[in-house]
């Protein structure tokens, strides 16, 4: 899917539960609400927020949650902020989730 950067594409903040784990159930509901209310895309793990502190496994799990929630209704973009080039290459290769 070619990314068409038009409309409203929020870089979502990550939702956490009371134990400070990613709240995947709430995140799925939240991104569905965003799309149902007119957002034209979803961006996860932005470069300025908590995404840079997640493990690769946490990033992939979040990406999968968003992709499964919104399906093909809107495009998504995964932020992949890391601290060094090797982690970035590894993260980018392992983090490919469907079309996101």
Biopython code that builds the backbone (N, CA, C, O; Angstrom):
import numpy as np
from Bio.PDB.StructureBuilder import StructureBuilder

atoms = [
    (1, "UNK", "N", (0.837, -1.168, 0.000)),
    (1, "UNK", "CA", (0.000, 0.000, 0.000)),
    (1, "UNK", "C", (0.885, 1.235, 0.000)),
    (1, "UNK", "O", (1.797, 1.346, 0.820)),
    (2, "UNK", "N", (0.626, 2.159, -0.909)),
    (2, "UNK", "CA", (1.347, 3.418, -0.950)),
    (2, "UNK", "C", (0.759, 4.356, 0.089)),
    (2, "UNK", "O", (-0.459, 4.473, 0.216)),
    (3, "UNK", "N", (1.618, 5.010, 0.818)),
    (3, "UNK", "CA", (1.171, 5.918, 1.868)),
    (3, "UNK", "C", (0.754, 7.242, 1.257)),
    (3, "UNK", "O", (1.561, 7.900, 0.600)),
    (4, "UNK", "N", (-0.487, 7.643, 1.462)),
    (4, "UNK", "CA", (-1.001, 8.922, 0.994)),
    (4, "UNK", "C", (-1.141, 9.822, 2.217)),
    (4, "UNK", "O", (-2.082, 9.672, 2.997)),
    (5, "UNK", "N", (-0.216, 10.749, 2.383)),
    (5, "UNK", "CA", (-0.152, 11.570, 3.594)),
    (5, "UNK", "C", (-1.144, 12.727, 3.517)),
    (5, "UNK", "O", (-0.749, 13.885, 3.384)),
    (6, "UNK", "N", (-2.423, 12.406, 3.601)),
    (6, "UNK", "CA", (-3.458, 13.430, 3.633)),
    (6, "UNK", "C", (-4.412, 13.134, 4.779)),
    (6, "UNK", "O", (-4.544, 11.992, 5.221)),
    (7, "UNK", "N", (-5.067, 14.170, 5.244)),
    (7, "UNK", "CA", (-6.032, 13.986, 6.316)),
    (7, "UNK", "C", (-5.369, 14.016, 7.680)),
    (7, "UNK", "O", (-4.284, 14.570, 7.858)),
    (8, "UNK", "N", (-6.051, 13.407, 8.635)),
    (8, "UNK", "CA", (-5.584, 13.388, 10.022)),
    (8, "UNK", "C", (-4.965, 12.025, 10.313)),
    (8, "UNK", "O", (-5.646, 11.002, 10.246)),
    (9, "UNK", "N", (-3.666, 12.013, 10.638)),
    (9, "UNK", "CA", (-2.929, 10.784, 10.947)),
    (9, "UNK", "C", (-2.223, 10.970, 12.282)),
    (9, "UNK", "O", (-1.052, 11.348, 12.314)),
    (10, "UNK", "N", (-2.919, 10.710, 13.378)),
    (10, "UNK", "CA", (-2.306, 10.969, 14.685)),
    (10, "UNK", "C", (-1.192, 9.990, 15.020)),
    (10, "UNK", "O", (-1.269, 8.798, 14.722)),
    (11, "UNK", "N", (-0.162, 10.525, 15.645)),
    (11, "UNK", "CA", (0.855, 9.679, 16.267)),
    (11, "UNK", "C", (0.296, 9.378, 17.653)),
    (11, "UNK", "O", (0.325, 10.228, 18.543)),
    (12, "UNK", "N", (-0.205, 8.177, 17.823)),
    (12, "UNK", "CA", (-0.923, 7.852, 19.055)),
    (12, "UNK", "C", (0.030, 7.736, 20.234)),
    (12, "UNK", "O", (1.181, 7.326, 20.086)),
    (13, "UNK", "N", (-0.465, 8.100, 21.395)),
    (13, "UNK", "CA", (0.258, 7.813, 22.618)),
    (13, "UNK", "C", (-0.074, 6.378, 22.999)),
    (13, "UNK", "O", (-1.172, 5.892, 22.727)),
    (14, "UNK", "N", (0.854, 5.721, 23.612)),
    (14, "UNK", "CA", (0.654, 4.319, 23.968)),
    (14, "UNK", "C", (-0.153, 4.234, 25.254)),
    (14, "UNK", "O", (0.115, 4.944, 26.223)),
    (15, "UNK", "N", (-1.140, 3.356, 25.243)),
    (15, "UNK", "CA", (-2.000, 3.160, 26.408)),
    (15, "UNK", "C", (-1.384, 2.076, 27.298)),
    (15, "UNK", "O", (-0.975, 1.019, 26.818)),
    (16, "UNK", "N", (-1.326, 2.357, 28.598)),
    (16, "UNK", "CA", (-0.759, 1.416, 29.553)),
    (16, "UNK", "C", (-1.819, 0.978, 30.555)),
    (16, "UNK", "O", (-2.776, 1.704, 30.824)),
    (17, "UNK", "N", (-1.633, -0.218, 31.101)),
    (17, "UNK", "CA", (-2.524, -0.693, 32.159)),
    (17, "UNK", "C", (-1.944, -0.290, 33.513)),
    (17, "UNK", "O", (-0.922, 0.394, 33.578)),
    (18, "UNK", "N", (-2.594, -0.713, 34.581)),
    (18, "UNK", "CA", (-2.170, -0.325, 35.931)),
    (18, "UNK", "C", (-0.804, -0.886, 36.315)),
    (18, "UNK", "O", (-0.190, -0.413, 37.272)),
    (19, "UNK", "N", (-0.319, -1.896, 35.575)),
    (19, "UNK", "CA", (1.008, -2.468, 35.825)),
    (19, "UNK", "C", (2.075, -1.907, 34.886)),
    (19, "UNK", "O", (3.200, -2.405, 34.842)),
    (20, "UNK", "N", (1.713, -0.873, 34.142)),
    (20, "UNK", "CA", (2.593, -0.200, 33.184)),
    (20, "UNK", "C", (2.997, -1.082, 32.012)),
    (20, "UNK", "O", (4.062, -0.896, 31.424)),
    (21, "UNK", "N", (2.146, -2.040, 31.674)),
    (21, "UNK", "CA", (2.309, -2.822, 30.445)),
    (21, "UNK", "C", (1.421, -2.194, 29.374)),
    (21, "UNK", "O", (0.439, -1.521, 29.688)),
    (22, "UNK", "N", (1.768, -2.414, 28.123)),
    (22, "UNK", "CA", (0.938, -1.888, 27.043)),
    (22, "UNK", "C", (-0.455, -2.504, 27.157)),
    (22, "UNK", "O", (-0.595, -3.722, 27.264)),
    (23, "UNK", "N", (-1.468, -1.666, 27.133)),
    (23, "UNK", "CA", (-2.858, -2.123, 27.209)),
    (23, "UNK", "C", (-3.364, -2.346, 25.786)),
    (23, "UNK", "O", (-3.905, -1.438, 25.155)),
    (24, "UNK", "N", (-3.180, -3.554, 25.300)),
    (24, "UNK", "CA", (-3.518, -3.866, 23.906)),
    (24, "UNK", "C", (-5.022, -3.801, 23.653)),
    (24, "UNK", "O", (-5.450, -3.366, 22.584)),
    (25, "UNK", "N", (-5.818, -4.222, 24.612)),
    (25, "UNK", "CA", (-7.275, -4.192, 24.433)),
    (25, "UNK", "C", (-7.764, -2.746, 24.282)),
    (25, "UNK", "O", (-8.546, -2.440, 23.381)),
    (26, "UNK", "N", (-7.296, -1.860, 25.172)),
    (26, "UNK", "CA", (-7.694, -0.459, 25.077)),
    (26, "UNK", "C", (-7.139, 0.176, 23.802)),
    (26, "UNK", "O", (-7.832, 0.956, 23.149)),
    (27, "UNK", "N", (-5.907, -0.150, 23.446)),
    (27, "UNK", "CA", (-5.303, 0.405, 22.231)),
    (27, "UNK", "C", (-6.128, 0.046, 21.004)),
    (27, "UNK", "O", (-6.365, 0.901, 20.150)),
    (28, "UNK", "N", (-6.568, -1.200, 20.901)),
    (28, "UNK", "CA", (-7.399, -1.621, 19.764)),
    (28, "UNK", "C", (-8.694, -0.815, 19.711)),
    (28, "UNK", "O", (-9.098, -0.358, 18.642)),
    (29, "UNK", "N", (-9.337, -0.642, 20.847)),
    (29, "UNK", "CA", (-10.571, 0.155, 20.894)),
    (29, "UNK", "C", (-10.287, 1.602, 20.514)),
    (29, "UNK", "O", (-11.067, 2.222, 19.792)),
    (30, "UNK", "N", (-9.179, 2.135, 20.995)),
    (30, "UNK", "CA", (-8.821, 3.533, 20.741)),
    (30, "UNK", "C", (-8.559, 3.794, 19.259)),
    (30, "UNK", "O", (-9.083, 4.759, 18.703)),
    (31, "UNK", "N", (-7.755, 2.948, 18.613)),
    (31, "UNK", "CA", (-7.468, 3.195, 17.195)),
    (31, "UNK", "C", (-8.708, 2.979, 16.338)),
    (31, "UNK", "O", (-8.880, 3.656, 15.324)),
    (32, "UNK", "N", (-9.570, 2.053, 16.724)),
    (32, "UNK", "CA", (-10.839, 1.904, 16.003)),
    (32, "UNK", "C", (-11.679, 3.165, 16.140)),
    (32, "UNK", "O", (-12.276, 3.623, 15.165)),
    (33, "UNK", "N", (-11.730, 3.729, 17.344)),
    (33, "UNK", "CA", (-12.476, 4.966, 17.564)),
    (33, "UNK", "C", (-11.906, 6.083, 16.696)),
    (33, "UNK", "O", (-12.662, 6.839, 16.085)),
    (34, "UNK", "N", (-10.578, 6.194, 16.637)),
    (34, "UNK", "CA", (-9.946, 7.227, 15.817)),
    (34, "UNK", "C", (-10.349, 7.085, 14.347)),
    (34, "UNK", "O", (-10.714, 8.070, 13.706)),
    (35, "UNK", "N", (-10.285, 5.878, 13.820)),
    (35, "UNK", "CA", (-10.638, 5.642, 12.413)),
    (35, "UNK", "C", (-12.132, 5.879, 12.190)),
    (35, "UNK", "O", (-12.527, 6.508, 11.208)),
    (36, "UNK", "N", (-12.952, 5.375, 13.101)),
    (36, "UNK", "CA", (-14.406, 5.571, 12.978)),
    (36, "UNK", "C", (-14.791, 7.046, 12.994)),
    (36, "UNK", "O", (-15.846, 7.417, 12.479)),
    (37, "UNK", "N", (-13.947, 7.886, 13.577)),
    (37, "UNK", "CA", (-14.238, 9.313, 13.684)),
    (37, "UNK", "C", (-13.433, 10.164, 12.721)),
    (37, "UNK", "O", (-13.279, 11.366, 12.933)),
    (38, "UNK", "N", (-12.915, 9.546, 11.655)),
    (38, "UNK", "CA", (-12.362, 10.314, 10.555)),
    (38, "UNK", "C", (-10.866, 10.326, 10.366)),
    (38, "UNK", "O", (-10.388, 10.919, 9.399)),
    (39, "UNK", "N", (-10.102, 9.701, 11.242)),
    (39, "UNK", "CA", (-8.656, 9.671, 11.014)),
    (39, "UNK", "C", (-8.343, 8.843, 9.779)),
    (39, "UNK", "O", (-8.971, 7.814, 9.531)),
    (40, "UNK", "N", (-7.379, 9.297, 9.017)),
    (40, "UNK", "CA", (-7.058, 8.661, 7.736)),
    (40, "UNK", "C", (-5.815, 7.788, 7.799)),
    (40, "UNK", "O", (-5.380, 7.258, 6.777)),
    (41, "UNK", "N", (-5.244, 7.632, 8.973)),
    (41, "UNK", "CA", (-4.076, 6.787, 9.178)),
    (41, "UNK", "C", (-3.699, 6.802, 10.650)),
    (41, "UNK", "O", (-4.172, 7.642, 11.414)),
    (42, "UNK", "N", (-2.845, 5.866, 11.038)),
    (42, "UNK", "CA", (-2.395, 5.755, 12.429)),
    (42, "UNK", "C", (-0.869, 5.618, 12.432)),
    (42, "UNK", "O", (-0.301, 4.856, 11.650)),
    (43, "UNK", "N", (-0.223, 6.365, 13.320)),
    (43, "UNK", "CA", (1.224, 6.279, 13.492)),
    (43, "UNK", "C", (1.504, 5.790, 14.915)),
    (43, "UNK", "O", (0.979, 6.349, 15.878)),
    (44, "UNK", "N", (2.324, 4.756, 15.047)),
    (44, "UNK", "CA", (2.679, 4.240, 16.369)),
    (44, "UNK", "C", (4.154, 4.492, 16.663)),
    (44, "UNK", "O", (4.946, 4.753, 15.758)),
    (45, "UNK", "N", (4.503, 4.410, 17.931)),
    (45, "UNK", "CA", (5.904, 4.511, 18.369)),
    (45, "UNK", "C", (6.617, 5.733, 17.808)),
    (45, "UNK", "O", (7.685, 5.614, 17.206)),
    (46, "UNK", "N", (6.034, 6.888, 18.003)),
    (46, "UNK", "CA", (6.635, 8.111, 17.491)),
    (46, "UNK", "C", (8.044, 8.355, 18.013)),
    (46, "UNK", "O", (8.488, 7.706, 18.960)),
    (47, "UNK", "N", (8.731, 9.286, 17.393)),
    (47, "UNK", "CA", (10.140, 9.512, 17.714)),
    (47, "UNK", "C", (10.352, 10.299, 19.002)),
    (47, "UNK", "O", (11.466, 10.310, 19.526)),
    (48, "UNK", "N", (9.339, 10.946, 19.522)),
    (48, "UNK", "CA", (9.530, 11.790, 20.697)),
    (48, "UNK", "C", (8.921, 11.217, 21.972)),
    (48, "UNK", "O", (9.081, 11.804, 23.042)),
    (49, "UNK", "N", (8.241, 10.105, 21.884)),
    (49, "UNK", "CA", (7.552, 9.573, 23.052)),
    (49, "UNK", "C", (8.154, 8.302, 23.585)),
    (49, "UNK", "O", (9.356, 8.057, 23.486)),
    (50, "UNK", "N", (7.282, 7.505, 24.149)),
    (50, "UNK", "CA", (7.700, 6.285, 24.828)),
    (50, "UNK", "C", (8.177, 5.192, 23.875)),
    (50, "UNK", "O", (8.814, 4.236, 24.317)),
    (51, "UNK", "N", (7.887, 5.309, 22.590)),
    (51, "UNK", "CA", (8.260, 4.276, 21.630)),
    (51, "UNK", "C", (9.738, 3.937, 21.602)),
    (51, "UNK", "O", (10.109, 2.792, 21.344)),
    (52, "UNK", "N", (10.585, 4.924, 21.866)),
    (52, "UNK", "CA", (12.020, 4.687, 21.860)),
    (52, "UNK", "C", (12.512, 3.864, 23.032)),
    (52, "UNK", "O", (13.643, 3.378, 23.024)),
    (53, "UNK", "N", (11.668, 3.705, 24.041)),
    (53, "UNK", "CA", (12.083, 2.935, 25.214)),
    (53, "UNK", "C", (11.568, 1.504, 25.193)),
    (53, "UNK", "O", (11.936, 0.704, 26.053)),
    (54, "UNK", "N", (10.717, 1.168, 24.220)),
    (54, "UNK", "CA", (10.152, -0.180, 24.155)),
    (54, "UNK", "C", (11.178, -1.180, 23.635)),
    (54, "UNK", "O", (12.053, -0.842, 22.838)),
    (55, "UNK", "N", (11.049, -2.413, 24.105)),
    (55, "UNK", "CA", (11.844, -3.499, 23.525)),
    (55, "UNK", "C", (11.291, -3.783, 22.133)),
    (55, "UNK", "O", (10.184, -3.364, 21.797)),
    (56, "UNK", "N", (12.058, -4.484, 21.345)),
    (56, "UNK", "CA", (11.588, -4.854, 20.010)),
    (56, "UNK", "C", (10.307, -5.678, 20.108)),
    (56, "UNK", "O", (9.388, -5.489, 19.310)),
    (57, "UNK", "N", (10.239, -6.576, 21.063)),
    (57, "UNK", "CA", (9.052, -7.413, 21.224)),
    (57, "UNK", "C", (7.829, -6.572, 21.552)),
    (57, "UNK", "O", (6.738, -6.846, 21.052)),
    (58, "UNK", "N", (7.997, -5.543, 22.394)),
    (58, "UNK", "CA", (6.878, -4.658, 22.715)),
    (58, "UNK", "C", (6.430, -3.870, 21.490)),
    (58, "UNK", "O", (5.231, -3.699, 21.266)),
    (59, "UNK", "N", (7.387, -3.387, 20.693)),
    (59, "UNK", "CA", (7.041, -2.645, 19.474)),
    (59, "UNK", "C", (6.249, -3.522, 18.515)),
    (59, "UNK", "O", (5.212, -3.107, 17.997)),
    (60, "UNK", "N", (6.743, -4.740, 18.279)),
    (60, "UNK", "CA", (6.062, -5.639, 17.342)),
    (60, "UNK", "C", (4.665, -5.968, 17.847)),
    (60, "UNK", "O", (3.718, -6.000, 17.061)),
    (61, "UNK", "N", (4.522, -6.213, 19.144)),
    (61, "UNK", "CA", (3.202, -6.521, 19.704)),
    (61, "UNK", "C", (2.245, -5.343, 19.516)),
    (61, "UNK", "O", (1.074, -5.541, 19.191)),
    (62, "UNK", "N", (2.738, -4.117, 19.718)),
    (62, "UNK", "CA", (1.890, -2.940, 19.521)),
    (62, "UNK", "C", (1.511, -2.786, 18.057)),
    (62, "UNK", "O", (0.353, -2.512, 17.743)),
    (63, "UNK", "N", (2.477, -2.961, 17.155)),
    (63, "UNK", "CA", (2.188, -2.864, 15.729)),
    (63, "UNK", "C", (1.121, -3.872, 15.325)),
    (63, "UNK", "O", (0.192, -3.540, 14.589)),
    (64, "UNK", "N", (1.255, -5.103, 15.807)),
    (64, "UNK", "CA", (0.279, -6.136, 15.478)),
    (64, "UNK", "C", (-1.105, -5.773, 16.004)),
    (64, "UNK", "O", (-2.106, -5.979, 15.318)),
    (65, "UNK", "N", (-1.161, -5.239, 17.204)),
    (65, "UNK", "CA", (-2.447, -4.839, 17.770)),
    (65, "UNK", "C", (-3.137, -3.813, 16.882)),
    (65, "UNK", "O", (-4.328, -3.934, 16.596)),
    (66, "UNK", "N", (-2.390, -2.805, 16.448)),
    (66, "UNK", "CA", (-2.968, -1.748, 15.623)),
    (66, "UNK", "C", (-3.382, -2.287, 14.257)),
    (66, "UNK", "O", (-4.476, -1.985, 13.778)),
    (67, "UNK", "N", (-2.526, -3.075, 13.631)),
    (67, "UNK", "CA", (-2.840, -3.639, 12.306)),
    (67, "UNK", "C", (-4.090, -4.510, 12.375)),
    (67, "UNK", "O", (-4.970, -4.404, 11.521)),
    (68, "UNK", "N", (-4.170, -5.368, 13.386)),
    (68, "UNK", "CA", (-5.329, -6.243, 13.514)),
    (68, "UNK", "C", (-6.588, -5.443, 13.803)),
    (68, "UNK", "O", (-7.673, -5.817, 13.357)),
    (69, "UNK", "N", (-6.460, -4.352, 14.540)),
    (69, "UNK", "CA", (-7.629, -3.549, 14.899)),
    (69, "UNK", "C", (-8.195, -2.772, 13.714)),
    (69, "UNK", "O", (-9.406, -2.782, 13.494)),
    (70, "UNK", "N", (-7.344, -2.103, 12.956)),
    (70, "UNK", "CA", (-7.852, -1.246, 11.879)),
    (70, "UNK", "C", (-7.947, -1.966, 10.545)),
    (70, "UNK", "O", (-8.608, -1.479, 9.627)),
    (71, "UNK", "N", (-7.303, -3.111, 10.422)),
    (71, "UNK", "CA", (-7.369, -3.864, 9.172)),
    (71, "UNK", "C", (-6.883, -3.040, 7.999)),
    (71, "UNK", "O", (-5.859, -2.363, 8.087)),
    (72, "UNK", "N", (-7.616, -3.098, 6.906)),
    (72, "UNK", "CA", (-7.237, -2.374, 5.694)),
    (72, "UNK", "C", (-7.982, -1.048, 5.554)),
    (72, "UNK", "O", (-7.951, -0.426, 4.492)),
    (73, "UNK", "N", (-8.646, -0.618, 6.613)),
    (73, "UNK", "CA", (-9.432, 0.619, 6.516)),
    (73, "UNK", "C", (-8.566, 1.855, 6.327)),
    (73, "UNK", "O", (-8.953, 2.773, 5.603)),
    (74, "UNK", "N", (-7.408, 1.893, 6.961)),
    (74, "UNK", "CA", (-6.494, 3.038, 6.834)),
    (74, "UNK", "C", (-5.064, 2.517, 6.853)),
    (74, "UNK", "O", (-4.803, 1.432, 7.373)),
    (75, "UNK", "N", (-4.134, 3.290, 6.286)),
    (75, "UNK", "CA", (-2.732, 2.883, 6.378)),
    (75, "UNK", "C", (-2.174, 3.184, 7.762)),
    (75, "UNK", "O", (-2.705, 4.013, 8.500)),
    (76, "UNK", "N", (-1.113, 2.504, 8.088)),
    (76, "UNK", "CA", (-0.427, 2.757, 9.343)),
    (76, "UNK", "C", (1.048, 2.960, 9.082)),
    (76, "UNK", "O", (1.582, 2.524, 8.063)),
    (77, "UNK", "N", (1.685, 3.615, 10.001)),
    (77, "UNK", "CA", (3.119, 3.832, 9.903)),
    (77, "UNK", "C", (3.716, 3.533, 11.271)),
    (77, "UNK", "O", (3.231, 4.008, 12.298)),
    (78, "UNK", "N", (4.765, 2.747, 11.262)),
    (78, "UNK", "CA", (5.430, 2.370, 12.510)),
    (78, "UNK", "C", (6.639, 3.256, 12.731)),
    (78, "UNK", "O", (7.542, 3.310, 11.896)),
    (79, "UNK", "N", (6.653, 3.939, 13.842)),
    (79, "UNK", "CA", (7.867, 4.639, 14.229)),
    (79, "UNK", "C", (8.877, 3.609, 14.712)),
    (79, "UNK", "O", (8.489, 2.579, 15.264)),
    (80, "UNK", "N", (10.143, 3.865, 14.517)),
    (80, "UNK", "CA", (11.156, 2.892, 14.917)),
    (80, "UNK", "C", (12.368, 3.606, 15.486)),
    (80, "UNK", "O", (13.493, 3.400, 15.030)),
    (81, "UNK", "N", (12.135, 4.443, 16.478)),
    (81, "UNK", "CA", (13.243, 5.176, 17.087)),
    (81, "UNK", "C", (14.064, 4.229, 17.961)),
    (81, "UNK", "O", (13.534, 3.567, 18.853)),
    (82, "UNK", "N", (15.355, 4.178, 17.688)),
    (82, "UNK", "CA", (16.289, 3.385, 18.485)),
    (82, "UNK", "C", (17.562, 4.195, 18.681)),
    (82, "UNK", "O", (17.748, 5.247, 18.070)),
    (83, "UNK", "N", (18.430, 3.690, 19.540)),
    (83, "UNK", "CA", (19.621, 4.453, 19.904)),
    (83, "UNK", "C", (20.852, 4.191, 19.043)),
    (83, "UNK", "O", (21.815, 4.956, 19.107)),
    (84, "UNK", "N", (20.845, 3.139, 18.247)),
    (84, "UNK", "CA", (22.016, 2.881, 17.415)),
    (84, "UNK", "C", (21.609, 2.177, 16.126)),
    (84, "UNK", "O", (20.528, 1.594, 16.033)),
    (85, "UNK", "N", (22.492, 2.243, 15.137)),
    (85, "UNK", "CA", (22.186, 1.721, 13.803)),
    (85, "UNK", "C", (21.906, 0.228, 13.785)),
    (85, "UNK", "O", (21.011, -0.223, 13.072)),
    (86, "UNK", "N", (22.662, -0.548, 14.563)),
    (86, "UNK", "CA", (22.455, -1.999, 14.553)),
    (86, "UNK", "C", (21.072, -2.358, 15.067)),
    (86, "UNK", "O", (20.390, -3.204, 14.489)),
    (87, "UNK", "N", (20.658, -1.718, 16.152)),
    (87, "UNK", "CA", (19.309, -1.975, 16.672)),
    (87, "UNK", "C", (18.253, -1.561, 15.662)),
    (87, "UNK", "O", (17.227, -2.228, 15.531)),
    (88, "UNK", "N", (18.491, -0.473, 14.949)),
    (88, "UNK", "CA", (17.529, -0.001, 13.960)),
    (88, "UNK", "C", (17.371, -1.020, 12.839)),
    (88, "UNK", "O", (16.249, -1.336, 12.444)),
    (89, "UNK", "N", (18.480, -1.534, 12.325)),
    (89, "UNK", "CA", (18.418, -2.518, 11.238)),
    (89, "UNK", "C", (17.698, -3.777, 11.699)),
    (89, "UNK", "O", (16.844, -4.303, 10.985)),
    (90, "UNK", "N", (18.037, -4.257, 12.879)),
    (90, "UNK", "CA", (17.407, -5.460, 13.409)),
    (90, "UNK", "C", (15.924, -5.215, 13.634)),
    (90, "UNK", "O", (15.092, -6.048, 13.273)),
    (91, "UNK", "N", (15.594, -4.086, 14.223)),
    (91, "UNK", "CA", (14.210, -3.763, 14.520)),
    (91, "UNK", "C", (13.404, -3.630, 13.238)),
    (91, "UNK", "O", (12.286, -4.139, 13.159)),
    (92, "UNK", "N", (13.949, -2.958, 12.240)),
    (92, "UNK", "CA", (13.224, -2.761, 10.984)),
    (92, "UNK", "C", (12.975, -4.077, 10.266)),
    (92, "UNK", "O", (11.904, -4.279, 9.693)),
    (93, "UNK", "N", (13.944, -4.962, 10.291)),
    (93, "UNK", "CA", (13.771, -6.257, 9.615)),
    (93, "UNK", "C", (12.771, -7.136, 10.332)),
    (93, "UNK", "O", (11.898, -7.729, 9.699)),
    (94, "UNK", "N", (12.887, -7.228, 11.658)),
    (94, "UNK", "CA", (12.004, -8.110, 12.429)),
    (94, "UNK", "C", (10.633, -7.520, 12.607)),
    (94, "UNK", "O", (9.670, -8.254, 12.830)),
    (95, "UNK", "N", (10.515, -6.185, 12.512)),
    (95, "UNK", "CA", (9.268, -5.526, 12.834)),
    (95, "UNK", "C", (8.263, -5.443, 11.707)),
    (95, "UNK", "O", (7.194, -4.861, 11.889)),
    (96, "UNK", "N", (8.563, -5.995, 10.567)),
    (96, "UNK", "CA", (7.620, -5.912, 9.449)),
    (96, "UNK", "C", (6.379, -6.726, 9.791)),
    (96, "UNK", "O", (6.431, -7.944, 9.964)),
    (97, "UNK", "N", (5.286, -6.025, 9.880)),
    (97, "UNK", "CA", (4.021, -6.651, 10.238)),
    (97, "UNK", "C", (3.022, -6.333, 9.137)),
    (97, "UNK", "O", (2.586, -5.191, 8.990)),
    (98, "UNK", "N", (2.672, -7.332, 8.383)),
    (98, "UNK", "CA", (1.736, -7.163, 7.290)),
    (98, "UNK", "C", (2.128, -5.966, 6.454)),
    (98, "UNK", "O", (3.280, -5.886, 6.029)),
    (99, "UNK", "N", (1.243, -5.042, 6.199)),
    (99, "UNK", "CA", (1.526, -3.916, 5.317)),
    (99, "UNK", "C", (1.965, -2.682, 6.059)),
    (99, "UNK", "O", (2.312, -1.678, 5.437)),
    (100, "UNK", "N", (1.958, -2.734, 7.369)),
    (100, "UNK", "CA", (2.235, -1.552, 8.153)),
    (100, "UNK", "C", (3.666, -1.236, 8.048)),
    (100, "UNK", "O", (4.128, -0.261, 8.640)),
]
sb = StructureBuilder()
sb.init_structure("model")
sb.init_model(0)
sb.init_chain("A")
sb.init_seg("    ")
for serial, (resi, resn, name, xyz) in enumerate(atoms, 1):
    if name == "N":
        sb.init_residue(resn, " ", resi, " ")
    sb.init_atom(name, np.array(xyz, "f"), 0.0, 1.0, " ", f" {name:<3s}", serial, name[0])
structure = sb.get_structure()
